[in-house]
Amino acid sequence: MSKSLLIVSHAPSDNTRTLLDAVRGGALDATDDGAVAVTSLSPFEAGPDAVLSADAVILGTTENLGYMSGALKDFFDRIFYPCQEKTEGLPYALFVRAGHDGTGTCRAVETITTGLRWRAVQEPLVCRGSFEPDFIEKCRDLGAGMAAGLEAGIF
């Protein structure tokens, strides 16, 4: 039986789309036998049904005024109550494209995921400061790790 990895990421720029593509590519490369179905949606496309059918989630956001993007906040607003009791323990990971330090963004996401009782299975990946090529490899690794962990039954 195939597992499902949902990627919900706000990617409003070329750089953030590159990071999203790296996360998705890493996840797909780690599961080329089809054991994990990888779905990538914008926060505006993703709703409760997508979350309820997922076995794990990767969240991606930009840092906006020391907070998550409005798009990711909108996603959480729409899925919180429909998913609150039904997704307890859902494994998730977070990547943040931060112009500053990403602290407030990570804290905001953690506050909401704690309310949902989701389980962080990796430390947040914060890509800070000017865009660096190594951000791409780190994002690939995040996607690959999530997919491989899901496939192996680690979470």
PyRosetta script that sets phi, psi and omega in degrees:
from pyrosetta import init, pose_from_sequence

init()
pose = pose_from_sequence("MSKSLLIVSHAPSDNTRTLLDAVRGGALDATDDGAVAVTSLSPFEAGPDAVLSADAVILGTTENLGYMSGALKDFFDRIFYPCQEKTEGLPYALFVRAGHDGTGTCRAVETITTGLRWRAVQEPLVCRGSFEPDFIEKCRDLGAGMAAGLEAGIF")
pose.set_psi(1, 130.6)
pose.set_omega(1, -178.1)
pose.set_phi(2, -74.8)
pose.set_psi(2, 141.5)
pose.set_omega(2, 173.4)
pose.set_phi(3, -94.3)
pose.set_psi(3, 162.3)
pose.set_omega(3, -176.5)
pose.set_phi(4, -124.0)
pose.set_psi(4, 123.9)
pose.set_omega(4, 175.6)
pose.set_phi(5, -109.5)
pose.set_psi(5, 121.9)
pose.set_omega(5, 179.5)
pose.set_phi(6, -104.8)
pose.set_psi(6, 128.0)
pose.set_omega(6, 173.8)
pose.set_phi(7, -108.9)
pose.set_psi(7, 121.2)
pose.set_omega(7, 177.5)
pose.set_phi(8, -119.1)
pose.set_psi(8, 109.5)
pose.set_omega(8, -173.9)
pose.set_phi(9, -141.2)
pose.set_psi(9, 136.0)
pose.set_omega(9, 172.9)
pose.set_phi(10, -91.1)
pose.set_psi(10, 117.9)
pose.set_omega(10, -175.2)
pose.set_phi(11, -131.4)
pose.set_psi(11, 77.6)
pose.set_omega(11, -174.1)
pose.set_phi(12, -82.9)
pose.set_psi(12, -4.3)
pose.set_omega(12, -177.2)
pose.set_phi(13, -131.7)
pose.set_psi(13, 168.8)
pose.set_omega(13, 177.0)
pose.set_phi(14, -58.9)
pose.set_psi(14, -43.3)
pose.set_omega(14, -179.3)
pose.set_phi(15, -63.9)
pose.set_psi(15, -43.1)
pose.set_omega(15, -179.4)
pose.set_phi(16, -72.0)
pose.set_psi(16, -30.9)
pose.set_omega(16, 174.2)
pose.set_phi(17, -66.9)
pose.set_psi(17, -36.1)
pose.set_omega(17, 176.3)
pose.set_phi(18, -61.9)
pose.set_psi(18, -42.4)
pose.set_omega(18, 178.5)
pose.set_phi(19, -66.1)
pose.set_psi(19, -43.3)
pose.set_omega(19, 176.8)
pose.set_phi(20, -60.4)
pose.set_psi(20, -45.0)
pose.set_omega(20, 178.5)
pose.set_phi(21, -60.2)
pose.set_psi(21, -37.2)
pose.set_omega(21, 179.3)
pose.set_phi(22, -67.8)
pose.set_psi(22, -42.3)
pose.set_omega(22, 177.1)
pose.set_phi(23, -60.5)
pose.set_psi(23, -50.0)
pose.set_omega(23, -179.7)
pose.set_phi(24, -61.5)
pose.set_psi(24, -45.5)
pose.set_omega(24, 179.5)
pose.set_phi(25, -61.4)
pose.set_psi(25, -42.6)
pose.set_omega(25, 177.8)
pose.set_phi(26, -62.3)
pose.set_psi(26, -41.8)
pose.set_omega(26, 178.9)
pose.set_phi(27, -65.2)
pose.set_psi(27, -43.6)
pose.set_omega(27, -179.8)
pose.set_phi(28, -67.2)
pose.set_psi(28, -39.9)
pose.set_omega(28, 179.5)
pose.set_phi(29, -65.9)
pose.set_psi(29, -32.4)
pose.set_omega(29, -178.4)
pose.set_phi(30, -76.4)
pose.set_psi(30, -12.8)
pose.set_omega(30, -174.6)
pose.set_phi(31, -133.9)
pose.set_psi(31, 46.1)
pose.set_omega(31, -175.0)
pose.set_phi(32, -67.6)
pose.set_psi(32, -8.6)
pose.set_omega(32, 178.7)
pose.set_phi(33, -89.6)
pose.set_psi(33, 2.8)
pose.set_omega(33, 177.4)
pose.set_phi(34, 82.2)
pose.set_psi(34, 9.2)
pose.set_omega(34, -179.9)
pose.set_phi(35, -69.6)
pose.set_psi(35, -21.6)
pose.set_omega(35, 177.4)
pose.set_phi(36, -128.8)
pose.set_psi(36, 120.4)
pose.set_omega(36, 175.2)
pose.set_phi(37, -84.2)
pose.set_psi(37, 126.3)
pose.set_omega(37, -177.8)
pose.set_phi(38, -107.6)
pose.set_psi(38, 123.1)
pose.set_omega(38, 178.2)
pose.set_phi(39, -121.3)
pose.set_psi(39, 130.9)
pose.set_omega(39, 178.8)
pose.set_phi(40, -119.4)
pose.set_psi(40, 123.9)
pose.set_omega(40, -179.3)
pose.set_phi(41, -132.2)
pose.set_psi(41, 151.0)
pose.set_omega(41, 171.4)
pose.set_phi(42, -73.8)
pose.set_psi(42, 160.0)
pose.set_omega(42, 177.6)
pose.set_phi(43, -58.6)
pose.set_psi(43, -27.2)
pose.set_omega(43, 180.0)
pose.set_phi(44, -76.7)
pose.set_psi(44, -25.8)
pose.set_omega(44, 179.2)
pose.set_phi(45, -86.2)
pose.set_psi(45, -30.2)
pose.set_omega(45, -175.1)
pose.set_phi(46, -81.2)
pose.set_psi(46, 136.8)
pose.set_omega(46, 178.0)
pose.set_phi(47, -137.4)
pose.set_psi(47, -172.1)
pose.set_omega(47, -177.9)
pose.set_phi(48, -54.4)
pose.set_psi(48, -40.4)
pose.set_omega(48, -178.0)
pose.set_phi(49, -61.4)
pose.set_psi(49, -40.4)
pose.set_omega(49, 179.0)
pose.set_phi(50, -63.9)
pose.set_psi(50, -41.3)
pose.set_omega(50, -179.7)
pose.set_phi(51, -69.6)
pose.set_psi(51, -43.3)
pose.set_omega(51, -178.3)
pose.set_phi(52, -64.0)
pose.set_psi(52, -25.7)
pose.set_omega(52, -179.9)
pose.set_phi(53, -93.3)
pose.set_psi(53, -1.1)
pose.set_omega(53, -177.7)
pose.set_phi(54, -91.3)
pose.set_psi(54, 146.3)
pose.set_omega(54, 173.8)
pose.set_phi(55, -94.5)
pose.set_psi(55, -16.7)
pose.set_omega(55, 176.5)
pose.set_phi(56, -161.4)
pose.set_psi(56, 158.3)
pose.set_omega(56, -177.0)
pose.set_phi(57, -135.1)
pose.set_psi(57, 138.9)
pose.set_omega(57, 167.2)
pose.set_phi(58, -112.1)
pose.set_psi(58, 126.4)
pose.set_omega(58, 178.8)
pose.set_phi(59, -104.9)
pose.set_psi(59, 137.6)
pose.set_omega(59, 177.1)
pose.set_phi(60, -132.3)
pose.set_psi(60, 138.5)
pose.set_omega(60, -179.4)
pose.set_phi(61, -153.3)
pose.set_psi(61, 158.2)
pose.set_omega(61, 168.4)
pose.set_phi(62, -87.7)
pose.set_psi(62, 159.9)
pose.set_omega(62, 172.4)
pose.set_phi(63, -88.9)
pose.set_psi(63, 119.7)
pose.set_omega(63, -179.6)
pose.set_phi(64, -122.7)
pose.set_psi(64, 109.8)
pose.set_omega(64, 179.8)
pose.set_phi(65, 53.9)
pose.set_psi(65, 40.6)
pose.set_omega(65, 179.3)
pose.set_phi(66, 74.6)
pose.set_psi(66, 18.7)
pose.set_omega(66, -176.9)
pose.set_phi(67, -139.3)
pose.set_psi(67, 174.4)
pose.set_omega(67, 175.0)
pose.set_phi(68, -71.4)
pose.set_psi(68, 166.8)
pose.set_omega(68, 177.6)
pose.set_phi(69, -64.4)
pose.set_psi(69, 152.2)
pose.set_omega(69, 176.1)
pose.set_phi(70, -60.6)
pose.set_psi(70, -31.7)
pose.set_omega(70, 179.1)
pose.set_phi(71, -64.5)
pose.set_psi(71, -44.1)
pose.set_omega(71, 179.3)
pose.set_phi(72, -68.9)
pose.set_psi(72, -37.1)
pose.set_omega(72, 177.0)
pose.set_phi(73, -63.0)
pose.set_psi(73, -40.9)
pose.set_omega(73, 176.5)
pose.set_phi(74, -60.0)
pose.set_psi(74, -42.9)
pose.set_omega(74, 176.8)
pose.set_phi(75, -56.5)
pose.set_psi(75, -50.8)
pose.set_omega(75, -179.8)
pose.set_phi(76, -61.4)
pose.set_psi(76, -40.2)
pose.set_omega(76, 178.6)
pose.set_phi(77, -59.1)
pose.set_psi(77, -38.3)
pose.set_omega(77, -176.9)
pose.set_phi(78, -80.8)
pose.set_psi(78, -28.4)
pose.set_omega(78, -175.7)
pose.set_phi(79, -100.3)
pose.set_psi(79, -14.0)
pose.set_omega(79, -169.7)
pose.set_phi(80, -55.0)
pose.set_psi(80, -62.3)
pose.set_omega(80, -175.2)
pose.set_phi(81, -69.4)
pose.set_psi(81, -40.8)
pose.set_omega(81, 177.2)
pose.set_phi(82, -63.3)
pose.set_psi(82, -25.4)
pose.set_omega(82, -175.9)
pose.set_phi(83, -105.5)
pose.set_psi(83, -12.9)
pose.set_omega(83, -170.2)
pose.set_phi(84, -52.8)
pose.set_psi(84, -51.8)
pose.set_omega(84, -177.1)
pose.set_phi(85, -84.3)
pose.set_psi(85, -18.1)
pose.set_omega(85, -170.9)
pose.set_phi(86, -99.4)
pose.set_psi(86, -9.8)
pose.set_omega(86, -175.8)
pose.set_phi(87, -122.1)
pose.set_psi(87, 19.9)
pose.set_omega(87, 179.6)
pose.set_phi(88, -55.6)
pose.set_psi(88, 133.2)
pose.set_omega(88, -179.8)
pose.set_phi(89, 85.1)
pose.set_psi(89, 1.3)
pose.set_omega(89, -178.7)
pose.set_phi(90, -59.6)
pose.set_psi(90, 122.7)
pose.set_omega(90, 178.7)
pose.set_phi(91, -70.4)
pose.set_psi(91, 137.9)
pose.set_omega(91, 178.0)
pose.set_phi(92, -145.3)
pose.set_psi(92, 161.0)
pose.set_omega(92, 172.3)
pose.set_phi(93, -136.6)
pose.set_psi(93, 160.5)
pose.set_omega(93, -175.8)
pose.set_phi(94, -133.0)
pose.set_psi(94, 136.9)
pose.set_omega(94, 166.8)
pose.set_phi(95, -126.1)
pose.set_psi(95, 140.9)
pose.set_omega(95, -174.3)
pose.set_phi(96, -129.0)
pose.set_psi(96, 130.7)
pose.set_omega(96, 170.7)
pose.set_phi(97, -96.5)
pose.set_psi(97, 105.4)
pose.set_omega(97, -171.5)
pose.set_phi(98, -114.3)
pose.set_psi(98, 127.8)
pose.set_omega(98, 172.9)
pose.set_phi(99, -77.0)
pose.set_psi(99, -25.0)
pose.set_omega(99, 178.9)
pose.set_phi(100, -112.2)
pose.set_psi(100, -119.7)
pose.set_omega(100, -176.1)
pose.set_phi(101, -106.7)
pose.set_psi(101, -12.4)
pose.set_omega(101, 176.9)
pose.set_phi(102, 77.8)
pose.set_psi(102, -2.1)
pose.set_omega(102, -175.7)
pose.set_phi(103, -59.9)
pose.set_psi(103, -49.9)
pose.set_omega(103, -179.0)
pose.set_phi(104, -64.2)
pose.set_psi(104, -36.4)
pose.set_omega(104, 179.0)
pose.set_phi(105, -64.0)
pose.set_psi(105, -48.9)
pose.set_omega(105, 179.2)
pose.set_phi(106, -61.8)
pose.set_psi(106, -42.9)
pose.set_omega(106, 179.9)
pose.set_phi(107, -62.1)
pose.set_psi(107, -42.7)
pose.set_omega(107, -179.5)
pose.set_phi(108, -63.6)
pose.set_psi(108, -45.2)
pose.set_omega(108, 178.5)
pose.set_phi(109, -64.6)
pose.set_psi(109, -42.7)
pose.set_omega(109, 179.9)
pose.set_phi(110, -62.2)
pose.set_psi(110, -37.8)
pose.set_omega(110, 178.2)
pose.set_phi(111, -60.5)
pose.set_psi(111, -44.9)
pose.set_omega(111, -178.6)
pose.set_phi(112, -71.7)
pose.set_psi(112, -43.7)
pose.set_omega(112, -179.4)
pose.set_phi(113, -67.5)
pose.set_psi(113, -29.4)
pose.set_omega(113, 174.2)
pose.set_phi(114, -65.2)
pose.set_psi(114, -41.4)
pose.set_omega(114, 176.5)
pose.set_phi(115, -63.0)
pose.set_psi(115, -33.8)
pose.set_omega(115, 176.8)
pose.set_phi(116, -79.3)
pose.set_psi(116, -14.0)
pose.set_omega(116, -175.7)
pose.set_phi(117, 64.8)
pose.set_psi(117, 34.4)
pose.set_omega(117, 172.9)
pose.set_phi(118, -77.5)
pose.set_psi(118, 162.0)
pose.set_omega(118, -174.7)
pose.set_phi(119, -119.1)
pose.set_psi(119, 114.9)
pose.set_omega(119, 176.2)
pose.set_phi(120, -70.0)
pose.set_psi(120, 126.2)
pose.set_omega(120, -178.6)
pose.set_phi(121, -109.1)
pose.set_psi(121, -2.9)
pose.set_omega(121, 173.8)
pose.set_phi(122, -144.7)
pose.set_psi(122, 152.6)
pose.set_omega(122, 172.6)
pose.set_phi(123, -63.6)
pose.set_psi(123, 146.6)
pose.set_omega(123, 176.3)
pose.set_phi(124, -58.1)
pose.set_psi(124, 138.3)
pose.set_omega(124, 174.9)
pose.set_phi(125, -94.6)
pose.set_psi(125, 111.8)
pose.set_omega(125, -179.7)
pose.set_phi(126, -110.5)
pose.set_psi(126, 114.7)
pose.set_omega(126, 178.2)
pose.set_phi(127, -93.7)
pose.set_psi(127, 95.5)
pose.set_omega(127, -170.8)
pose.set_phi(128, -93.9)
pose.set_psi(128, 148.3)
pose.set_omega(128, 170.3)
pose.set_phi(129, 77.0)
pose.set_psi(129, -155.9)
pose.set_omega(129, 179.5)
pose.set_phi(130, -61.2)
pose.set_psi(130, 148.2)
pose.set_omega(130, -178.3)
pose.set_phi(131, -62.0)
pose.set_psi(131, 130.3)
pose.set_omega(131, -179.9)
pose.set_phi(132, -121.3)
pose.set_psi(132, 141.4)
pose.set_omega(132, 178.7)
pose.set_phi(133, -57.5)
pose.set_psi(133, -29.7)
pose.set_omega(133, -178.9)
pose.set_phi(134, -70.0)
pose.set_psi(134, -14.6)
pose.set_omega(134, 173.7)
pose.set_phi(135, -58.5)
pose.set_psi(135, -37.3)
pose.set_omega(135, -176.7)
pose.set_phi(136, -63.4)
pose.set_psi(136, -47.7)
pose.set_omega(136, -179.9)
pose.set_phi(137, -64.9)
pose.set_psi(137, -39.0)
pose.set_omega(137, 178.0)
pose.set_phi(138, -63.1)
pose.set_psi(138, -39.0)
pose.set_omega(138, 178.3)
pose.set_phi(139, -69.4)
pose.set_psi(139, -39.8)
pose.set_omega(139, 175.3)
pose.set_phi(140, -58.6)
pose.set_psi(140, -43.7)
pose.set_omega(140, 180.0)
pose.set_phi(141, -63.7)
pose.set_psi(141, -39.5)
pose.set_omega(141, 178.4)
pose.set_phi(142, -61.6)
pose.set_psi(142, -48.2)
pose.set_omega(142, 178.8)
pose.set_phi(143, -62.5)
pose.set_psi(143, -43.7)
pose.set_omega(143, -179.9)
pose.set_phi(144, -64.5)
pose.set_psi(144, -42.3)
pose.set_omega(144, -180.0)
pose.set_phi(145, -63.3)
pose.set_psi(145, -41.2)
pose.set_omega(145, 178.8)
pose.set_phi(146, -65.5)
pose.set_psi(146, -46.0)
pose.set_omega(146, -178.8)
pose.set_phi(147, -65.6)
pose.set_psi(147, -44.0)
pose.set_omega(147, -179.1)
pose.set_phi(148, -65.4)
pose.set_psi(148, -41.3)
pose.set_omega(148, 178.2)
pose.set_phi(149, -63.9)
pose.set_psi(149, -38.8)
pose.set_omega(149, 178.2)
pose.set_phi(150, -67.1)
pose.set_psi(150, -45.4)
pose.set_omega(150, 179.9)
pose.set_phi(151, -61.8)
pose.set_psi(151, -39.3)
pose.set_omega(151, -177.4)
pose.set_phi(152, -79.3)
pose.set_psi(152, -7.3)
pose.set_omega(152, -179.7)
pose.set_phi(153, 78.4)
pose.set_psi(153, 16.2)
pose.set_omega(153, 178.7)
pose.set_phi(154, -67.8)
pose.set_psi(154, -33.6)
pose.set_omega(154, 175.3)
pose.set_phi(155, -147.2)
pose.dump_pdb("model.pdb")
